[in-house]
Amino acid sequence: MQNTRMATRAAKTAADIPTDDHIVGMVVKARAAMAWYADEIAAHGQARIDEAVTALAWSIYEPARARRLAEIAVEVTGIGEVESKVVKNQRKTFGTLRDLLRVKSTGIIEHIPDKGIVKYAKPVGVVGALTPSTNPSATPVNKAMMALKGGNAVIIAPPPSAWAATQPAVDGMRRELEKIGLPADLVQLLPNPVTREATTRLMQLVDLVVVTGSQVNVKGAYKSGTPAIGVGLGNAPVIIDTSADLADAAHKIMQSKTFDHATSCSSENALVIVEEVYDMAIAALRREGGYLATAAERARIVDRLWQDGKLNRAVIAQGSPALIDAFELGADAQGCKFVMVEETGTGTDYPLSGEILTVYRARDFADAKRIVRDILEYQGKGHSCGIHTKDPAHARELARDIDVVRVLVNQAHTFGNGGGFDNGLPFTLSMGCGTWQGNSISDNLNWRCFVNITHLVTTIPEDKPSEEALFGAYWAKYGK
């Protein structure tokens, strides 16, 4: 009976689709799917939403699918590494599902009796989700899970170069939704070829745009006239303090920097090492497979990493063997896991202040903070930074003085920045950078971004202080 009703509704929707604008047609189908979903939620409550979210998670988490989607992602985009993407497909999905199943996202989600406030969560509508080539499977599923958690439908818009990798992920989500009796059109994919015009049209027609990836797309979303959430550029600098556990820091940096060939925006791009422990820290990093380039090799790295002022796509997001070959590194580099390059400055005259794993020598902690600030002013302000230290005061000082959304302490940046099982950040693949980088959120993208809140407001006992209570200190100091 349920499938018959769904087919009838789909047929009716198809008859209403304008023939001259396929993007309009997709949005019409998304709204019809949302209406069906709303009926299901009304009948079964939060449990039905959580079934939908779990179905999407299983579409990529199931081990064989996680691996096949990882293989396709690397085959299609040429970016990253299969084993890392398998981990990402499962770990990020598992963590996000954990977060989502622990919260209520429909009906009354909060009651504050002393304020007379009751909060009701409601869908934002059809979401246009622009996704990156670096995570062509994991990010679409991640965003779809959050969108459906809010009762919405979502239309995925990948970059043209990643469409063939995103399609099987979207197909998998649609199959799982149908398996549990929900309309597949809750999740749709822009057809191939994805054009700038089609993506722009999508952004104009949906109710919310959520962009991860190209800063051109982020800026386009904010100009679209549709409410938009965009993320910023990463370029995470990390301090190794005098009190750091150097072996632990080096191991975590190696794990983070080698994961998926450092495709993550959260991957450490600069190490700022305090002078007192500089040589010991470099030795610890070498023991973990790091190779410190010579001055001559540094010059070749700069020359070959950029072509006509742009990053060389043939070099970035590649494993160490490819980098050794591309940069013609010496015999000592053979077998290394990651490459380090020393740098002294920041900005356009120092291009390495934005890429590779650049190493800076700082006089002391204050100087390390200055270098971190300079790096972020050049690229990555608002995103994140980190510190390896046993001094909580230094960690708090870094958080107080540096304009970033996230400061990670004694963690592998790639694994902790987007949420971890040993920190309290929500799992995500999209990190907001606040107004520091022109973003509308200073948080990890999460399900709260995908709901509107209605406030039921009732009266409470009057809460009106006296004039003396509010102005008294000011009058006493400055007069009336």
FENLIN-V618246 format. One line per field, one symbol per residue. psi: psi as a letter, one per 30 degrees, with the letter a starting at -180 (. if undefined). Layout:
# FENLIN-V618246
psi->???
This chain:
# FENLIN-V618246
psi->eeeeeeeeeeeeeeffkkfgjfeeeeeeeeeeeeeeeeeeeeefaeeeefeeeeeeefffekeeeeeeeeeeeeeefgkakeeeeeeeeeeeeeeeeeeefflkgkbjfkkieffhkkkkkllfbkkjjkllfeifeeeeeeeeeeefeggllkkkjllefgeffeefeeeeeeeeeeegglkfgfklkklkkkleeeeeeeefflfkkjkkbkfeeeeeeffffkkkjllaklijkkkjlfgkjeeeeeeeeeeeffkhhhfkffkkfkkjkkeegeeeeeeeeefggkkjkleeeeeeeeeffkjhglkjffelhlleeeeeeeghlleffkflflkkkklfalaffiffgflaikkkkkeaeeeeeeeeeeeeeekgkfdlllkjlgjfeeeeeeeefkilekjkkhljeeffegklfglgkkklgjjkgaffgglfkilkklfffgklkkjkjlllkkijlleeeefeeeeeefl.
